[in-house]
Amino acid sequence: MMTDIEIVRAARSEKRKTARDYIDGCFTDLTEFSGDRLYGDDRAIIGGIGLLQDMPVTVIGIEKGKNTEDRILHNFGSAHPEGYRKALRLMKQAEKFHRPVICFVDTAGAFPDVESEERGQGRAIAENLYEMSTLKTPVLSIIIGEGGSGGALALSHADRIWMLEDAYYSVVSPESCSNILWKTLDKADVAARALGLTADKLYSLGIIDRICKDKALQEFAADIYGQIKELMSVPTDRLLDERYKKFRSIGYI
Amino acid sequence: MDLKKLFLKADNELESSEKRIRSRKITCKKCQNTSPVKKIRKNYFVCPECGYYFPVRARRRILMLTDNRSFIEHDRDMASRNILDFPEYEEKLTAAKDKSRENEGVITGVAQIGGHKTCIFAMDGNFMMGSMGAVVGEKITRLFEYATTQSLPVIGVTVSGGARMQEGMISLMQMSKVSAAVKRHSDKGGLYIVLLTNPTTGGVDASFAMLGDITLAEPGARVGFAGPRVVEKTLKTALPDGFQKAERVMECGFIDAIVPRHEQKDYLERLLRLHEASREVSM
C-alpha cells in the first residue's frame, strides 16, 4: 500500500503515461485542432476529434510532454488562459455536433505567470466551469496523473469523473499546504493525508465516480465506450439536471 | 503562502482599525494621520487625509450598500464542520468566529437599494481570510437559487484568499457548484453584479467573482488568480508596477469600472434602475 504522499509522487512521475498516450491508445482517426480563436494556441492543452470504436468524439488532454524538449513545448502541462479557452472552444464545437467529450487531466496547476494573470487566468477557469455546467453533450473527465487545483477543475466539470488509482486530485499541493500551515515543506506527508486527495478518499466523499486500474489501453477504451454509450442514452434535459445535482450535492448536508 | 501574509496584513489592519474606532480615533496606516472615528465612518471608512481604504466587515458592507433596515438575512446559523478531520481546523473556526463575530465567511440575504429589491452577499475577510469552504459555497448557491426562483438580481461583494484548504476537494468543488448556480440564474435572465474588493484571489477569482454581467472594483483592490509570490517565482524578477491591482486588471479588460466607496450605493441603484426599466420596456 502506497502512502498518500507516495501516491502524489507516483502521479508526478515522468515515467507515467501522459494524455497523449491515452489519446493515441484509445481513439482512431485522430484529427488534432489548434487555437482558442482569441489569442493563440496553448500546447499545454491538446485536443481534436477522433473515433472511439464507431463513435465520433471530442478528445481534450492536458499534456505534460515526453522528453525535455517536448515538455518545454507543452509547458510541463501547465496551461495559460488560452489553453482553457481552446478546451472550451472544442467543447462548444462538440456540443454543436452532439459529440461526447472526453478530457484527460494531468496538471500541477494553471500556469502562474504575469501574462496568464493579465490575460485572465481566473476568468478563463471560471468560464469553463460556467459553460460546462450546461454543455448539451455528455462529458467524461479522467484524472490520469496530477489533478492540480483550479487548473484541473477547469476540465473536470463533467457528468462523470474517473480517476486512476495512483492519481491525486487536490485543492492545493501538499508542499504548499505544509508551507502555508506549518511554515515548512517537511510536513508534506501530513498535508497529503489531511487533504484527502487520493482516489479512494475522493470516491468515498462522492467527488469522483470511478477508480480506474492501470490497464491495457484497449480495455480502457472499452470502459470509456460503455460509459459514453450510457450517458448518450440519457435525454439532454435529464443529463444537465443530473450534472447540476452532482455538484450541488457536494459539501453541505 | 504570500496570500496568507497578505491576508494577515489585511486582518491586522482591520483589527487595529476596529480598536482605534473604539478609542474614537483612527490613525491611518498609510499616511499616519489621525482622524476622529465619526469622520472616518462618514467617509465610508476611507481615510479623509490620504484616501486609504480601510477593510470593511461584511455586515457593515451590507449596511453601507443597502437601504436602512431593509436587509433580511438568509441561513445565518449555517456553520462549518471539520468534515475531513483536518488538523487544527476546529481551533481555526473558533478563532475566526470570535474575530469576525460571524458564523461563516459570507453573509447572504435580500435587501433594497434605493427601493429596488435585490439579493446580496458580502464576504468577510475576517473569517479565515474570506476563504471558501462548503458553507460559503452552499450559502451563495442557495442565494442564487432563491434569486432565480424569485426573479431577483444578485449583488456580490467579494474578498477572499480562495478555496479553504482545510476542506480539501470539498472546497474546490464549491467553485463548480456556485458557477453552475450562477449559470442557471443567468439563463433565466437574472442580473448579477460583482463588486471586487481587496483582495479577491484564488478559487473565488476563478469562479463566481469573474462571472458577473457587470464587474466593479474598489480602487487599488488586488484581483488575481495566483499569489503574487508564486508569480514572482515564475518570473524570477520583481513584478511589474500595478500587477493585479484593479486599475491594471481593468486595463486588461476584466473589470467594467472602478467605483469609489462613497459612490457605490448610488452606482448600484442606477444599475438596478436601468435593468428594471429595460425589463418593463421588453414586456
Chai-1 contact restraints between the chains, C-beta under 6 A:
chainA,res_idxA,chainB,res_idxB,connection_type,confidence,min_distance_angstrom,max_distance_angstrom,comment,restraint_id
A,P112,B,A226,contact,1.0,0.0,6.0,A-B,restraint_1
A,P112,B,V230,contact,1.0,0.0,6.0,A-B,restraint_2
A,P112,B,V231,contact,1.0,0.0,6.0,A-B,restraint_3
A,P112,B,T234,contact,1.0,0.0,6.0,A-B,restraint_4
A,D113,B,T234,contact,1.0,0.0,6.0,A-B,restraint_5
A,V114,B,L235,contact,1.0,0.0,6.0,A-B,restraint_6
A,E117,B,G224,contact,1.0,0.0,6.0,A-B,restraint_7
A,E118,B,C252,contact,1.0,0.0,6.0,A-B,restraint_8
A,G120,B,F254,contact,1.0,0.0,6.0,A-B,restraint_9
A,Q121,B,F225,contact,1.0,0.0,6.0,A-B,restraint_10
A,G122,B,D205,contact,1.0,0.0,6.0,A-B,restraint_11
A,G122,B,A206,contact,1.0,0.0,6.0,A-B,restraint_12
A,G122,B,M210,contact,1.0,0.0,6.0,A-B,restraint_13
A,G122,B,F225,contact,1.0,0.0,6.0,A-B,restraint_14
A,R123,B,M210,contact,1.0,0.0,6.0,A-B,restraint_15
A,R123,B,F254,contact,1.0,0.0,6.0,A-B,restraint_16
A,I125,B,A206,contact,1.0,0.0,6.0,A-B,restraint_17
A,A126,B,A206,contact,1.0,0.0,6.0,A-B,restraint_18
A,A126,B,S207,contact,1.0,0.0,6.0,A-B,restraint_19
A,A126,B,M210,contact,1.0,0.0,6.0,A-B,restraint_20
A,A126,B,L211,contact,1.0,0.0,6.0,A-B,restraint_21
A,L129,B,S176,contact,1.0,0.0,6.0,A-B,restraint_22
A,L129,B,S179,contact,1.0,0.0,6.0,A-B,restraint_23
A,Y130,B,S179,contact,1.0,0.0,6.0,A-B,restraint_24
A,Y130,B,K183,contact,1.0,0.0,6.0,A-B,restraint_25
A,Y130,B,L211,contact,1.0,0.0,6.0,A-B,restraint_26
A,S133,B,A180,contact,1.0,0.0,6.0,A-B,restraint_27
A,S133,B,K183,contact,1.0,0.0,6.0,A-B,restraint_28
A,T134,B,K183,contact,1.0,0.0,6.0,A-B,restraint_29
A,G150,B,G203,contact,1.0,0.0,6.0,A-B,restraint_30
A,G150,B,A206,contact,1.0,0.0,6.0,A-B,restraint_31
A,L153,B,L172,contact,1.0,0.0,6.0,A-B,restraint_32
A,H157,B,S176,contact,1.0,0.0,6.0,A-B,restraint_33
A,V171,B,A163,contact,1.0,0.0,6.0,A-B,restraint_34
A,V171,B,M165,contact,1.0,0.0,6.0,A-B,restraint_35
A,V171,B,G168,contact,1.0,0.0,6.0,A-B,restraint_36
A,V171,B,M169,contact,1.0,0.0,6.0,A-B,restraint_37
A,V171,B,S171,contact,1.0,0.0,6.0,A-B,restraint_38
A,V171,B,L172,contact,1.0,0.0,6.0,A-B,restraint_39
A,V172,B,M165,contact,1.0,0.0,6.0,A-B,restraint_40
A,C177,B,M165,contact,1.0,0.0,6.0,A-B,restraint_41
A,N179,B,M1,contact,1.0,0.0,6.0,A-B,restraint_42
A,I180,B,M1,contact,1.0,0.0,6.0,A-B,restraint_43
A,I180,B,K4,contact,1.0,0.0,6.0,A-B,restraint_44
A,A194,B,F86,contact,1.0,0.0,6.0,A-B,restraint_45
A,A194,B,P87,contact,1.0,0.0,6.0,A-B,restraint_46
A,L195,B,G168,contact,1.0,0.0,6.0,A-B,restraint_47
A,G196,B,L84,contact,1.0,0.0,6.0,A-B,restraint_48
A,G196,B,G168,contact,1.0,0.0,6.0,A-B,restraint_49
A,L202,B,M169,contact,1.0,0.0,6.0,A-B,restraint_50
A,I207,B,M169,contact,1.0,0.0,6.0,A-B,restraint_51
A,Y244,B,A180,contact,1.0,0.0,6.0,A-B,restraint_52
A,F247,B,S176,contact,1.0,0.0,6.0,A-B,restraint_53
A,F247,B,K177,contact,1.0,0.0,6.0,A-B,restraint_54
A,F247,B,A180,contact,1.0,0.0,6.0,A-B,restraint_55
A,R248,B,K177,contact,1.0,0.0,6.0,A-B,restraint_56
A,I250,B,M173,contact,1.0,0.0,6.0,A-B,restraint_57
A,G251,B,A134,contact,1.0,0.0,6.0,A-B,restraint_58
A,G251,B,G137,contact,1.0,0.0,6.0,A-B,restraint_59
A,G251,B,E138,contact,1.0,0.0,6.0,A-B,restraint_60
A,G251,B,I170,contact,1.0,0.0,6.0,A-B,restraint_61
A,G251,B,Q174,contact,1.0,0.0,6.0,A-B,restraint_62
A,Y252,B,A134,contact,1.0,0.0,6.0,A-B,restraint_63
A,Y252,B,E138,contact,1.0,0.0,6.0,A-B,restraint_64
